[in-house]
Amino acid sequence: MVPIDLRETSGIVLAYLGDSVWELYVREFFILKGYNIRNLNKHVVESVNAKTQSRILRDIFDEVDEKYKQLINRSKNGNIKTFPRSCTVMEYREATGFEAYIGALYIDGRIDEIKNIIRKNLNGEDK
């Protein structure tokens, strides 16, 4: 990956990247668990929405490195004009911060950390 200065990159751009990275690794997680396609899609959709991402961010925030906390706060306080009706403005802002964090971890090559977040915060019972 091309070196990117996280301090100079827009939080929204990092969130855009993080959104796709998160979905990719969430899909991989549930595929490797052996889910059939019906349950696979159900669990992925539940895991990539703003409410879930907001909850995960609140659960892990105290453990996040200070460098990334600043990035998360900068991203969630960015200029967000619209948000889905399925969540509150605060949940959407937190989800944006979470996605920016995931994007930053990806840029920094910390893929194992992304996968650990998934393992610790997502599960599904029915295959």
C-alpha positions in Angstrom: 0.0 0.0 0.0 1.2 3.5 -0.7 2.2 5.4 2.4 -0.6 7.7 3.6 -0.2 10.3 6.3 -3.2 9.6 8.6 -3.0 13.1 10.1 -3.5 14.7 6.6 -6.1 12.4 5.3 -9.8 13.3 5.7 -11.7 11.3 8.3 -14.4 10.8 5.7 -12.0 9.3 3.2 -10.6 7.0 5.9 -14.2 6.0 6.8 -14.9 5.3 3.1 -12.0 2.9 3.0 -12.8 1.4 6.4 -16.3 0.7 5.3 -15.2 -1.6 2.5 -12.4 -3.2 4.6 -14.8 -3.9 7.5 -17.3 -5.5 5.2 -14.7 -7.6 3.5 -13.3 -9.0 6.7 -16.7 -9.5 8.3 -17.7 -11.5 5.2 -14.5 -13.6 5.5 -15.2 -14.2 9.2 -18.7 -15.6 8.6 -17.7 -17.6 5.5 -14.9 -19.3 7.5 -17.5 -20.1 10.2 -19.3 -22.2 7.6 -22.5 -20.2 7.3 -25.0 -21.0 4.5 -25.8 -18.1 2.2 -29.1 -17.1 3.9 -27.6 -16.8 7.3 -24.3 -15.4 5.9 -26.1 -12.5 4.4 -28.2 -11.9 7.5 -25.2 -11.8 9.8 -23.1 -9.6 7.5 -25.9 -7.1 7.1 -26.4 -7.0 10.9 -22.6 -6.5 11.4 -21.9 -3.7 9.0 -24.7 -1.4 10.0 -24.2 1.9 11.9 -25.9 0.7 15.1 -23.5 -2.3 15.4 -20.4 -0.3 14.5 -21.4 2.4 17.0 -21.8 -0.2 19.7 -18.4 -1.8 18.9 -16.7 1.6 19.0 -18.1 2.3 22.4 -17.0 -1.1 23.7 -13.4 -0.9 22.5 -12.7 2.9 22.7 -10.9 2.8 26.0 -8.4 0.2 24.6 -7.7 2.2 21.4 -4.2 3.9 21.0 -4.3 7.6 21.6 -3.2 8.3 18.0 -6.3 6.5 16.7 -8.6 8.1 19.3 -7.8 11.5 17.9 -8.5 10.2 14.4 -11.8 8.7 15.6 -12.9 11.9 17.2 -11.9 14.0 14.2 -13.8 11.7 11.9 -17.0 11.5 13.9 -17.1 15.2 14.4 -16.7 15.8 10.6 -19.2 17.5 8.4 -21.9 14.8 8.0 -25.0 16.2 6.3 -27.2 13.1 5.9 -27.6 9.9 7.8 -29.9 6.8 7.5 -33.2 6.7 9.3 -32.2 3.3 10.9 -29.9 5.0 13.5 -29.5 8.2 15.4 -27.2 11.0 14.4 -24.8 10.1 17.2 -24.8 6.4 16.2 -24.0 7.4 12.6 -21.2 9.7 13.8 -19.7 7.0 16.0 -20.0 4.5 13.1 -18.1 7.0 10.9 -15.4 7.2 13.5 -15.3 3.4 13.7 -14.9 3.1 10.0 -12.2 5.7 9.9 -10.4 3.7 12.6 -10.7 0.5 10.6 -9.4 2.3 7.5 -6.4 3.7 9.5 -5.6 0.2 10.8 -5.7 -1.1 7.3 -3.4 1.6 6.0 -1.0 0.9 8.9 -1.0 -2.9 8.0 -2.7 -3.9 11.3 -5.0 -6.5 9.7 -4.7 -8.8 12.7 -6.1 -6.0 14.9 -9.1 -5.7 12.6 -9.7 -9.4 12.7 -9.4 -9.4 16.6 -12.1 -6.7 16.8 -14.3 -8.9 14.6 -13.7 -12.0 16.7 -14.3 -10.3 20.0 -17.4 -8.4 19.0 -19.3 -10.4 16.4 -20.8 -13.9 16.7 -23.6 -15.8 15.3 -25.3 -18.9 16.4 -27.2 -20.3 13.4 -25.3 -21.6 10.5 
